Amino acid sequence: MYSSKVLLSLILLLYILFAVFEFSGKSVIAEMLYLLMVPVITVMYALCIKKKNTLFFLFLLFYSGSNLMDGGIQMMSPEKGSMLDDFDYFVGNLLYIIAYLFLMRKICSTLCALHVLKNFKINLVVLTILNIYLVYVLQAIVVPFLKMNNDYYLELIYNVVLLLLLSVALLNYFYRDNKKSLYLFIGVLCIVFSEVIQIAYFYISERSFLSFIFVTLNLTAFHFLYQQTKLLNKTNDKENYAAVE
């Protein structure tokens, strides 16, 4: 309990300092503070949650690994850091993709595919059409700024995985209809919104306000994802059992 409060206070302190430095024009320091937030949440999960879900833990580890790698490269001299820009871009995004796949697998492990296909046909069709449209829009935004064809395919895979994760989280909420699935969906939704804001920050306008919204949404996402680990995965009233994560 004590370690949980200390780590929670540390996360809050990092967030406040991030906001202060970001709006003071010291964006490099602000980003370093942001990159420490999820690793601290990962440590808190490892120390404070007794019954850990392996897939969720792997999601946190890979996401934290990408953040820490990015932070480590930024701490290097400008000359060395610029040499690793492409490495940071590809490996960092690959780690995020793997993290999202682990989270997707964790959500799918509690879903009944036959039930979803039988009862949510219209939802699946609508989600498929919406995902195709959103991927098209996101790719249209980033394409003018990409240097190589490999960048295009990496961005495409990243966006497809992210939107599939959102769809799975939404279907899981429809299927389970409980507090745990709601928290999971809100967490994933905040991640998707934060990614959209980050695209606007990187490719449209590097404004401090956009960076602040991105980090706030990202931290909110991990708050809900962390809180859902404390809840039982109770099913709806039509089913008479409860499954622990």
C-alpha positions as CSV (number, residue, x, y, z in Angstrom):
1,M,0.0,0.0,0.0
2,Y,2.8,2.4,0.9
3,S,4.8,1.7,-2.3
4,S,1.6,2.2,-4.3
5,K,1.1,5.7,-2.8
6,V,4.7,6.6,-3.4
7,L,4.6,5.5,-7.0
8,L,1.3,7.2,-7.6
9,S,2.7,10.4,-6.1
10,L,5.7,10.1,-8.4
11,I,3.5,9.8,-11.5
12,L,1.5,12.8,-10.4
13,L,4.7,14.8,-9.8
14,L,6.0,13.8,-13.3
15,Y,2.7,14.9,-14.9
16,I,2.8,18.3,-13.1
17,L,6.4,18.9,-14.0
18,F,5.7,17.9,-17.6
19,A,3.0,20.5,-17.8
20,V,5.2,23.2,-16.3
21,F,8.2,22.5,-18.6
22,E,6.0,22.0,-21.7
23,F,4.3,25.4,-21.3
24,S,7.6,27.0,-20.4
25,G,8.9,26.1,-23.8
26,K,11.3,23.4,-22.5
27,S,9.7,20.6,-24.6
28,V,12.8,18.3,-24.5
29,I,12.7,18.1,-20.7
30,A,8.9,17.8,-20.8
31,E,9.1,14.8,-23.1
32,M,11.7,13.1,-21.0
33,L,9.3,13.4,-18.0
34,Y,6.5,12.0,-20.1
35,L,8.6,9.0,-21.2
36,L,9.0,8.0,-17.5
37,M,5.3,7.9,-16.7
38,V,4.4,4.5,-18.2
39,P,7.6,2.8,-16.9
40,V,6.6,3.9,-13.4
41,I,3.1,2.6,-13.9
42,T,4.7,-0.7,-15.0
43,V,6.7,-0.9,-11.8
44,M,3.6,-0.1,-9.8
45,Y,1.7,-3.0,-11.5
46,A,4.6,-5.3,-10.9
47,L,4.9,-4.4,-7.2
48,C,1.3,-3.7,-6.2
49,I,-0.9,-6.1,-8.2
50,K,-0.8,-9.7,-6.7
51,K,-2.6,-11.6,-9.5
52,K,-0.9,-10.4,-12.6
53,N,-2.1,-11.1,-16.1
54,T,0.9,-12.1,-18.2
55,L,-0.4,-10.6,-21.5
56,F,-1.2,-7.3,-19.8
57,F,2.2,-7.2,-18.1
58,L,3.9,-7.8,-21.5
59,F,1.9,-5.0,-22.9
60,L,3.2,-2.7,-20.2
61,L,6.8,-4.0,-20.6
62,F,7.0,-3.5,-24.4
63,Y,5.3,0.0,-24.2
64,S,7.7,1.0,-21.4
65,G,10.6,-0.4,-23.4
66,S,9.8,1.8,-26.3
67,N,9.5,4.9,-24.1
68,L,12.8,4.2,-22.3
69,M,14.6,3.6,-25.5
70,D,13.3,6.9,-26.9
71,G,14.4,8.7,-23.7
72,G,17.8,7.0,-23.8
73,I,18.5,8.1,-27.4
74,Q,17.3,11.7,-26.6
75,M,19.9,11.8,-23.8
76,M,22.7,11.2,-26.2
77,S,24.6,14.0,-27.9
78,P,22.8,15.5,-31.0
79,E,25.3,13.8,-33.3
80,K,24.8,10.3,-31.9
81,G,21.1,10.8,-31.5
82,S,20.6,11.9,-35.1
83,M,22.4,8.7,-36.3
84,L,19.8,6.6,-34.4
85,D,16.7,8.5,-35.5
86,D,15.7,5.8,-38.0
87,F,16.4,3.0,-35.5
88,D,14.4,4.8,-32.9
89,Y,11.5,5.3,-35.3
90,F,11.3,1.7,-36.6
91,V,12.2,-0.2,-33.4
92,G,10.2,2.2,-31.2
93,N,7.0,1.8,-33.3
94,L,7.6,-1.9,-33.6
95,L,7.7,-2.2,-29.8
96,Y,4.4,-0.2,-29.6
97,I,2.8,-2.5,-32.2
98,I,3.9,-5.6,-30.2
99,A,2.5,-4.0,-27.0
100,Y,-0.9,-3.4,-28.6
101,L,-1.0,-6.9,-30.0
102,F,-0.4,-8.3,-26.5
103,L,-3.2,-6.1,-25.1
104,M,-5.5,-7.2,-28.0
105,R,-4.7,-10.9,-27.2
106,K,-5.5,-10.3,-23.6
107,I,-8.9,-8.8,-24.5
108,C,-9.6,-11.6,-27.0
109,S,-8.9,-14.3,-24.4
110,T,-12.1,-13.4,-22.7
111,L,-14.2,-13.1,-25.8
112,C,-16.3,-15.9,-27.4
113,A,-15.8,-15.5,-31.1
114,L,-18.9,-17.5,-32.1
115,H,-21.1,-15.4,-29.8
116,V,-19.6,-12.2,-31.3
117,L,-20.1,-13.4,-34.9
118,K,-23.6,-14.5,-34.2
119,N,-24.9,-11.5,-32.2
120,F,-22.8,-8.5,-33.5
121,K,-22.9,-8.9,-37.3
122,I,-24.0,-5.3,-37.9
123,N,-21.5,-4.0,-35.4
124,L,-18.7,-5.9,-37.2
125,V,-19.7,-4.5,-40.6
126,V,-19.9,-0.9,-39.3
127,L,-16.6,-1.2,-37.4
128,T,-14.9,-2.7,-40.5
129,I,-16.1,0.2,-42.7
130,L,-15.2,2.8,-40.1
131,N,-11.7,1.3,-39.6
132,I,-11.0,1.3,-43.3
133,Y,-12.0,5.0,-43.5
134,L,-10.0,6.0,-40.5
135,V,-6.9,4.2,-41.7
136,Y,-7.3,6.0,-45.1
137,V,-7.6,9.4,-43.4
138,L,-4.6,8.8,-41.1
139,Q,-2.4,7.6,-43.9
140,A,-3.4,10.6,-46.0
141,I,-2.2,12.9,-43.2
142,V,1.2,11.3,-42.7
143,V,2.1,10.3,-46.3
144,P,3.4,13.7,-47.3
145,F,5.9,13.6,-44.4
146,L,7.2,10.1,-44.9
147,K,10.7,9.6,-46.3
148,M,10.7,6.0,-47.5
149,N,8.2,3.3,-48.6
150,N,9.1,1.3,-45.4
151,D,7.8,4.2,-43.3
152,Y,4.4,4.0,-45.1
153,Y,4.0,0.3,-44.4
154,L,5.1,0.7,-40.8
155,E,2.5,3.5,-40.3
156,L,-0.1,1.4,-42.0
157,I,0.5,-1.6,-39.8
158,Y,0.6,0.6,-36.7
159,N,-2.8,2.3,-37.5
160,V,-4.4,-1.0,-38.5
161,V,-3.4,-2.7,-35.2
162,L,-4.4,0.4,-33.2
163,L,-7.9,0.5,-34.7
164,L,-8.3,-3.3,-34.5
165,L,-7.5,-3.0,-30.8
166,L,-10.2,-0.3,-30.4
167,S,-12.7,-2.6,-32.2
168,V,-11.9,-5.6,-30.1
169,A,-12.2,-3.5,-26.9
170,L,-15.6,-2.2,-28.0
171,L,-16.9,-5.7,-28.9
172,N,-15.6,-6.9,-25.5
173,Y,-17.7,-4.2,-23.8
174,F,-20.8,-5.2,-25.8
175,Y,-20.1,-8.9,-24.9
176,R,-19.3,-8.5,-21.2
177,D,-21.2,-5.3,-20.4
178,N,-19.5,-4.8,-17.1
179,K,-17.2,-2.3,-15.3
180,K,-14.0,-4.1,-16.2
181,S,-14.8,-4.2,-19.9
182,L,-15.9,-0.5,-19.8
183,Y,-12.6,0.5,-18.2
184,L,-10.7,-1.5,-20.8
185,F,-12.7,0.3,-23.6
186,I,-12.2,3.7,-22.1
187,G,-8.5,3.1,-21.7
188,V,-8.1,1.9,-25.3
189,L,-10.2,4.8,-26.6
190,C,-8.0,7.3,-24.8
191,I,-4.9,5.6,-26.3
192,V,-6.4,6.0,-29.8
193,F,-7.4,9.6,-29.2
194,S,-3.9,10.4,-27.9
195,E,-2.4,8.8,-31.0
196,V,-4.5,11.0,-33.2
197,I,-3.5,14.1,-31.2
198,Q,0.1,13.0,-31.5
199,I,-0.2,12.8,-35.3
200,A,-1.6,16.3,-35.3
201,Y,1.4,17.4,-33.1
202,F,4.0,15.8,-35.2
203,Y,2.7,16.5,-38.7
204,I,0.5,19.5,-38.5
205,S,1.5,21.9,-35.6
206,E,4.0,21.4,-32.8
207,R,2.0,23.3,-30.2
208,S,2.4,22.8,-26.5
209,F,-1.4,22.5,-26.0
210,L,-1.5,19.5,-28.3
211,S,1.4,17.9,-26.5
212,F,-0.4,18.5,-23.2
213,I,-3.6,16.9,-24.5
214,F,-1.7,13.9,-25.9
215,V,0.0,13.2,-22.6
216,T,-3.2,13.8,-20.5
217,L,-5.1,11.3,-22.7
218,N,-2.2,8.8,-22.6
219,L,-2.0,9.0,-18.8
220,T,-5.8,8.7,-18.5
221,A,-5.7,5.6,-20.7
222,F,-3.2,3.9,-18.5
223,H,-5.1,4.9,-15.4
224,F,-8.2,3.1,-16.6
225,L,-6.1,0.1,-17.9
226,Y,-4.5,-0.2,-14.5
227,Q,-7.7,0.1,-12.6
228,Q,-9.4,-2.6,-14.6
229,T,-6.8,-5.1,-13.4
230,K,-8.3,-4.8,-9.9
231,L,-11.8,-5.8,-11.1
232,L,-13.4,-9.2,-11.6
233,N,-14.4,-10.0,-15.2
234,K,-18.1,-10.6,-14.3
235,T,-20.3,-11.6,-17.2
236,N,-23.7,-10.2,-17.8
237,D,-26.9,-11.5,-16.1
238,K,-27.5,-14.0,-18.9
239,E,-24.5,-16.0,-17.8
240,N,-24.0,-17.4,-14.2
241,Y,-20.3,-17.3,-13.7
242,A,-17.5,-14.8,-13.0
243,A,-14.0,-15.2,-14.5
244,V,-11.0,-13.7,-12.8
245,E,-8.6,-11.9,-15.1
